[in-house]
Amino acid sequence: MLSSAAPLGLGDTQTYRLRATLRGITDPTELAVRLRDRATVTRWSGHRSDFIKHRAAFNGTLAAVDAATSLDPRERGVGAQVLIRRLELFRENVGT
């Protein structure tokens, strides 16, 4: 949702709850804490699949989440700034 994409595999109730939760988060650190341990290592090989193009289009938000949980304070700061902008855009687009 923060990447302006509809979440895949969620029903109406889960989508509503996710939207409400994201509207309430103003601190990127809180978002990073909630997303902790969400990632698993996956290896991809590139091809012309529409799925791969779709995933790559939203890579910026995922990179920001990863940066916000970095041990390097500069990376954390950059990740936090991007997440702040994403959260603000999300709240503007769904209304408060």
C-alpha positions as CSV (number, residue, x, y, z in Angstrom):
1,M,0.0,0.0,0.0
2,L,2.8,2.4,0.7
3,S,4.1,1.7,-2.8
4,S,0.7,2.7,-4.2
5,A,-0.1,-0.9,-5.0
6,A,-3.0,-3.0,-3.9
7,P,-1.9,-5.7,-1.5
8,L,-2.1,-9.2,-3.0
9,G,-3.9,-12.0,-1.2
10,L,-5.7,-9.9,1.4
11,G,-9.5,-9.8,1.9
12,D,-11.5,-6.7,2.5
13,T,-11.2,-6.9,6.3
14,Q,-7.5,-7.4,6.3
15,T,-7.1,-4.6,3.8
16,Y,-9.2,-2.2,5.9
17,R,-7.1,-3.1,9.0
18,L,-3.9,-2.6,7.2
19,R,-5.0,0.8,5.8
20,A,-6.1,1.9,9.3
21,T,-2.8,0.8,10.9
22,L,-0.8,2.6,8.2
23,R,-2.8,5.8,8.7
24,G,-2.0,5.8,12.4
25,I,1.8,5.4,12.0
26,T,3.7,8.6,11.9
27,D,7.1,7.5,13.0
28,P,9.2,5.5,10.5
29,T,10.9,3.7,13.4
30,E,7.5,2.3,14.5
31,L,6.9,1.1,10.9
32,A,10.4,-0.5,10.8
33,V,9.8,-2.3,14.1
34,R,6.5,-3.7,12.9
35,L,8.2,-5.0,9.7
36,R,11.1,-6.5,11.5
37,D,11.8,-10.1,10.5
38,R,9.5,-9.8,7.5
39,A,12.2,-10.6,5.0
40,T,13.6,-13.9,3.8
41,V,16.4,-14.3,1.3
42,T,15.3,-15.2,-2.1
43,R,17.3,-15.4,-5.3
44,W,15.7,-14.3,-8.6
45,S,16.8,-14.7,-12.2
46,G,15.6,-12.0,-14.4
47,H,13.3,-12.5,-17.4
48,R,10.6,-10.6,-19.2
49,S,7.8,-11.7,-16.8
50,D,5.2,-9.1,-15.9
51,F,5.5,-10.3,-12.3
52,I,9.2,-9.4,-12.2
53,K,8.6,-6.0,-13.7
54,H,5.8,-5.4,-11.1
55,R,8.1,-6.4,-8.2
56,A,10.9,-4.1,-9.4
57,A,8.6,-1.1,-9.7
58,F,8.0,-1.1,-5.9
59,N,11.6,-1.9,-4.9
60,G,12.1,1.7,-3.5
61,T,9.8,1.1,-0.5
62,L,11.3,-2.2,0.3
63,A,14.8,-0.8,0.1
64,A,13.7,2.0,2.5
65,V,12.3,-0.5,5.0
66,D,15.6,-2.4,4.8
67,A,17.6,0.8,5.2
68,A,15.5,1.9,8.2
69,T,16.5,-1.2,10.0
70,S,20.2,-1.0,9.2
71,L,22.9,-0.8,11.8
72,D,24.5,2.2,9.9
73,P,22.9,5.4,11.3
74,R,23.2,7.1,7.9
75,E,21.3,4.3,6.1
76,R,18.7,4.3,8.9
77,G,18.3,8.1,8.4
78,V,17.8,7.8,4.7
79,G,15.4,4.9,5.1
80,A,13.4,6.8,7.7
81,Q,13.2,9.9,5.4
82,V,11.8,7.8,2.5
83,L,9.3,6.0,4.8
84,I,8.1,9.4,6.2
85,R,7.4,10.5,2.7
86,R,5.7,7.2,1.8
87,L,3.5,7.4,5.0
88,E,2.6,11.0,4.2
89,L,1.6,10.2,0.6
90,F,-0.4,7.2,1.8
91,R,-2.3,9.3,4.3
92,E,-3.0,12.0,1.7
93,N,-4.3,9.4,-0.8
94,V,-6.6,7.5,1.6
95,G,-7.7,10.4,3.7
96,T,-7.5,10.7,7.4
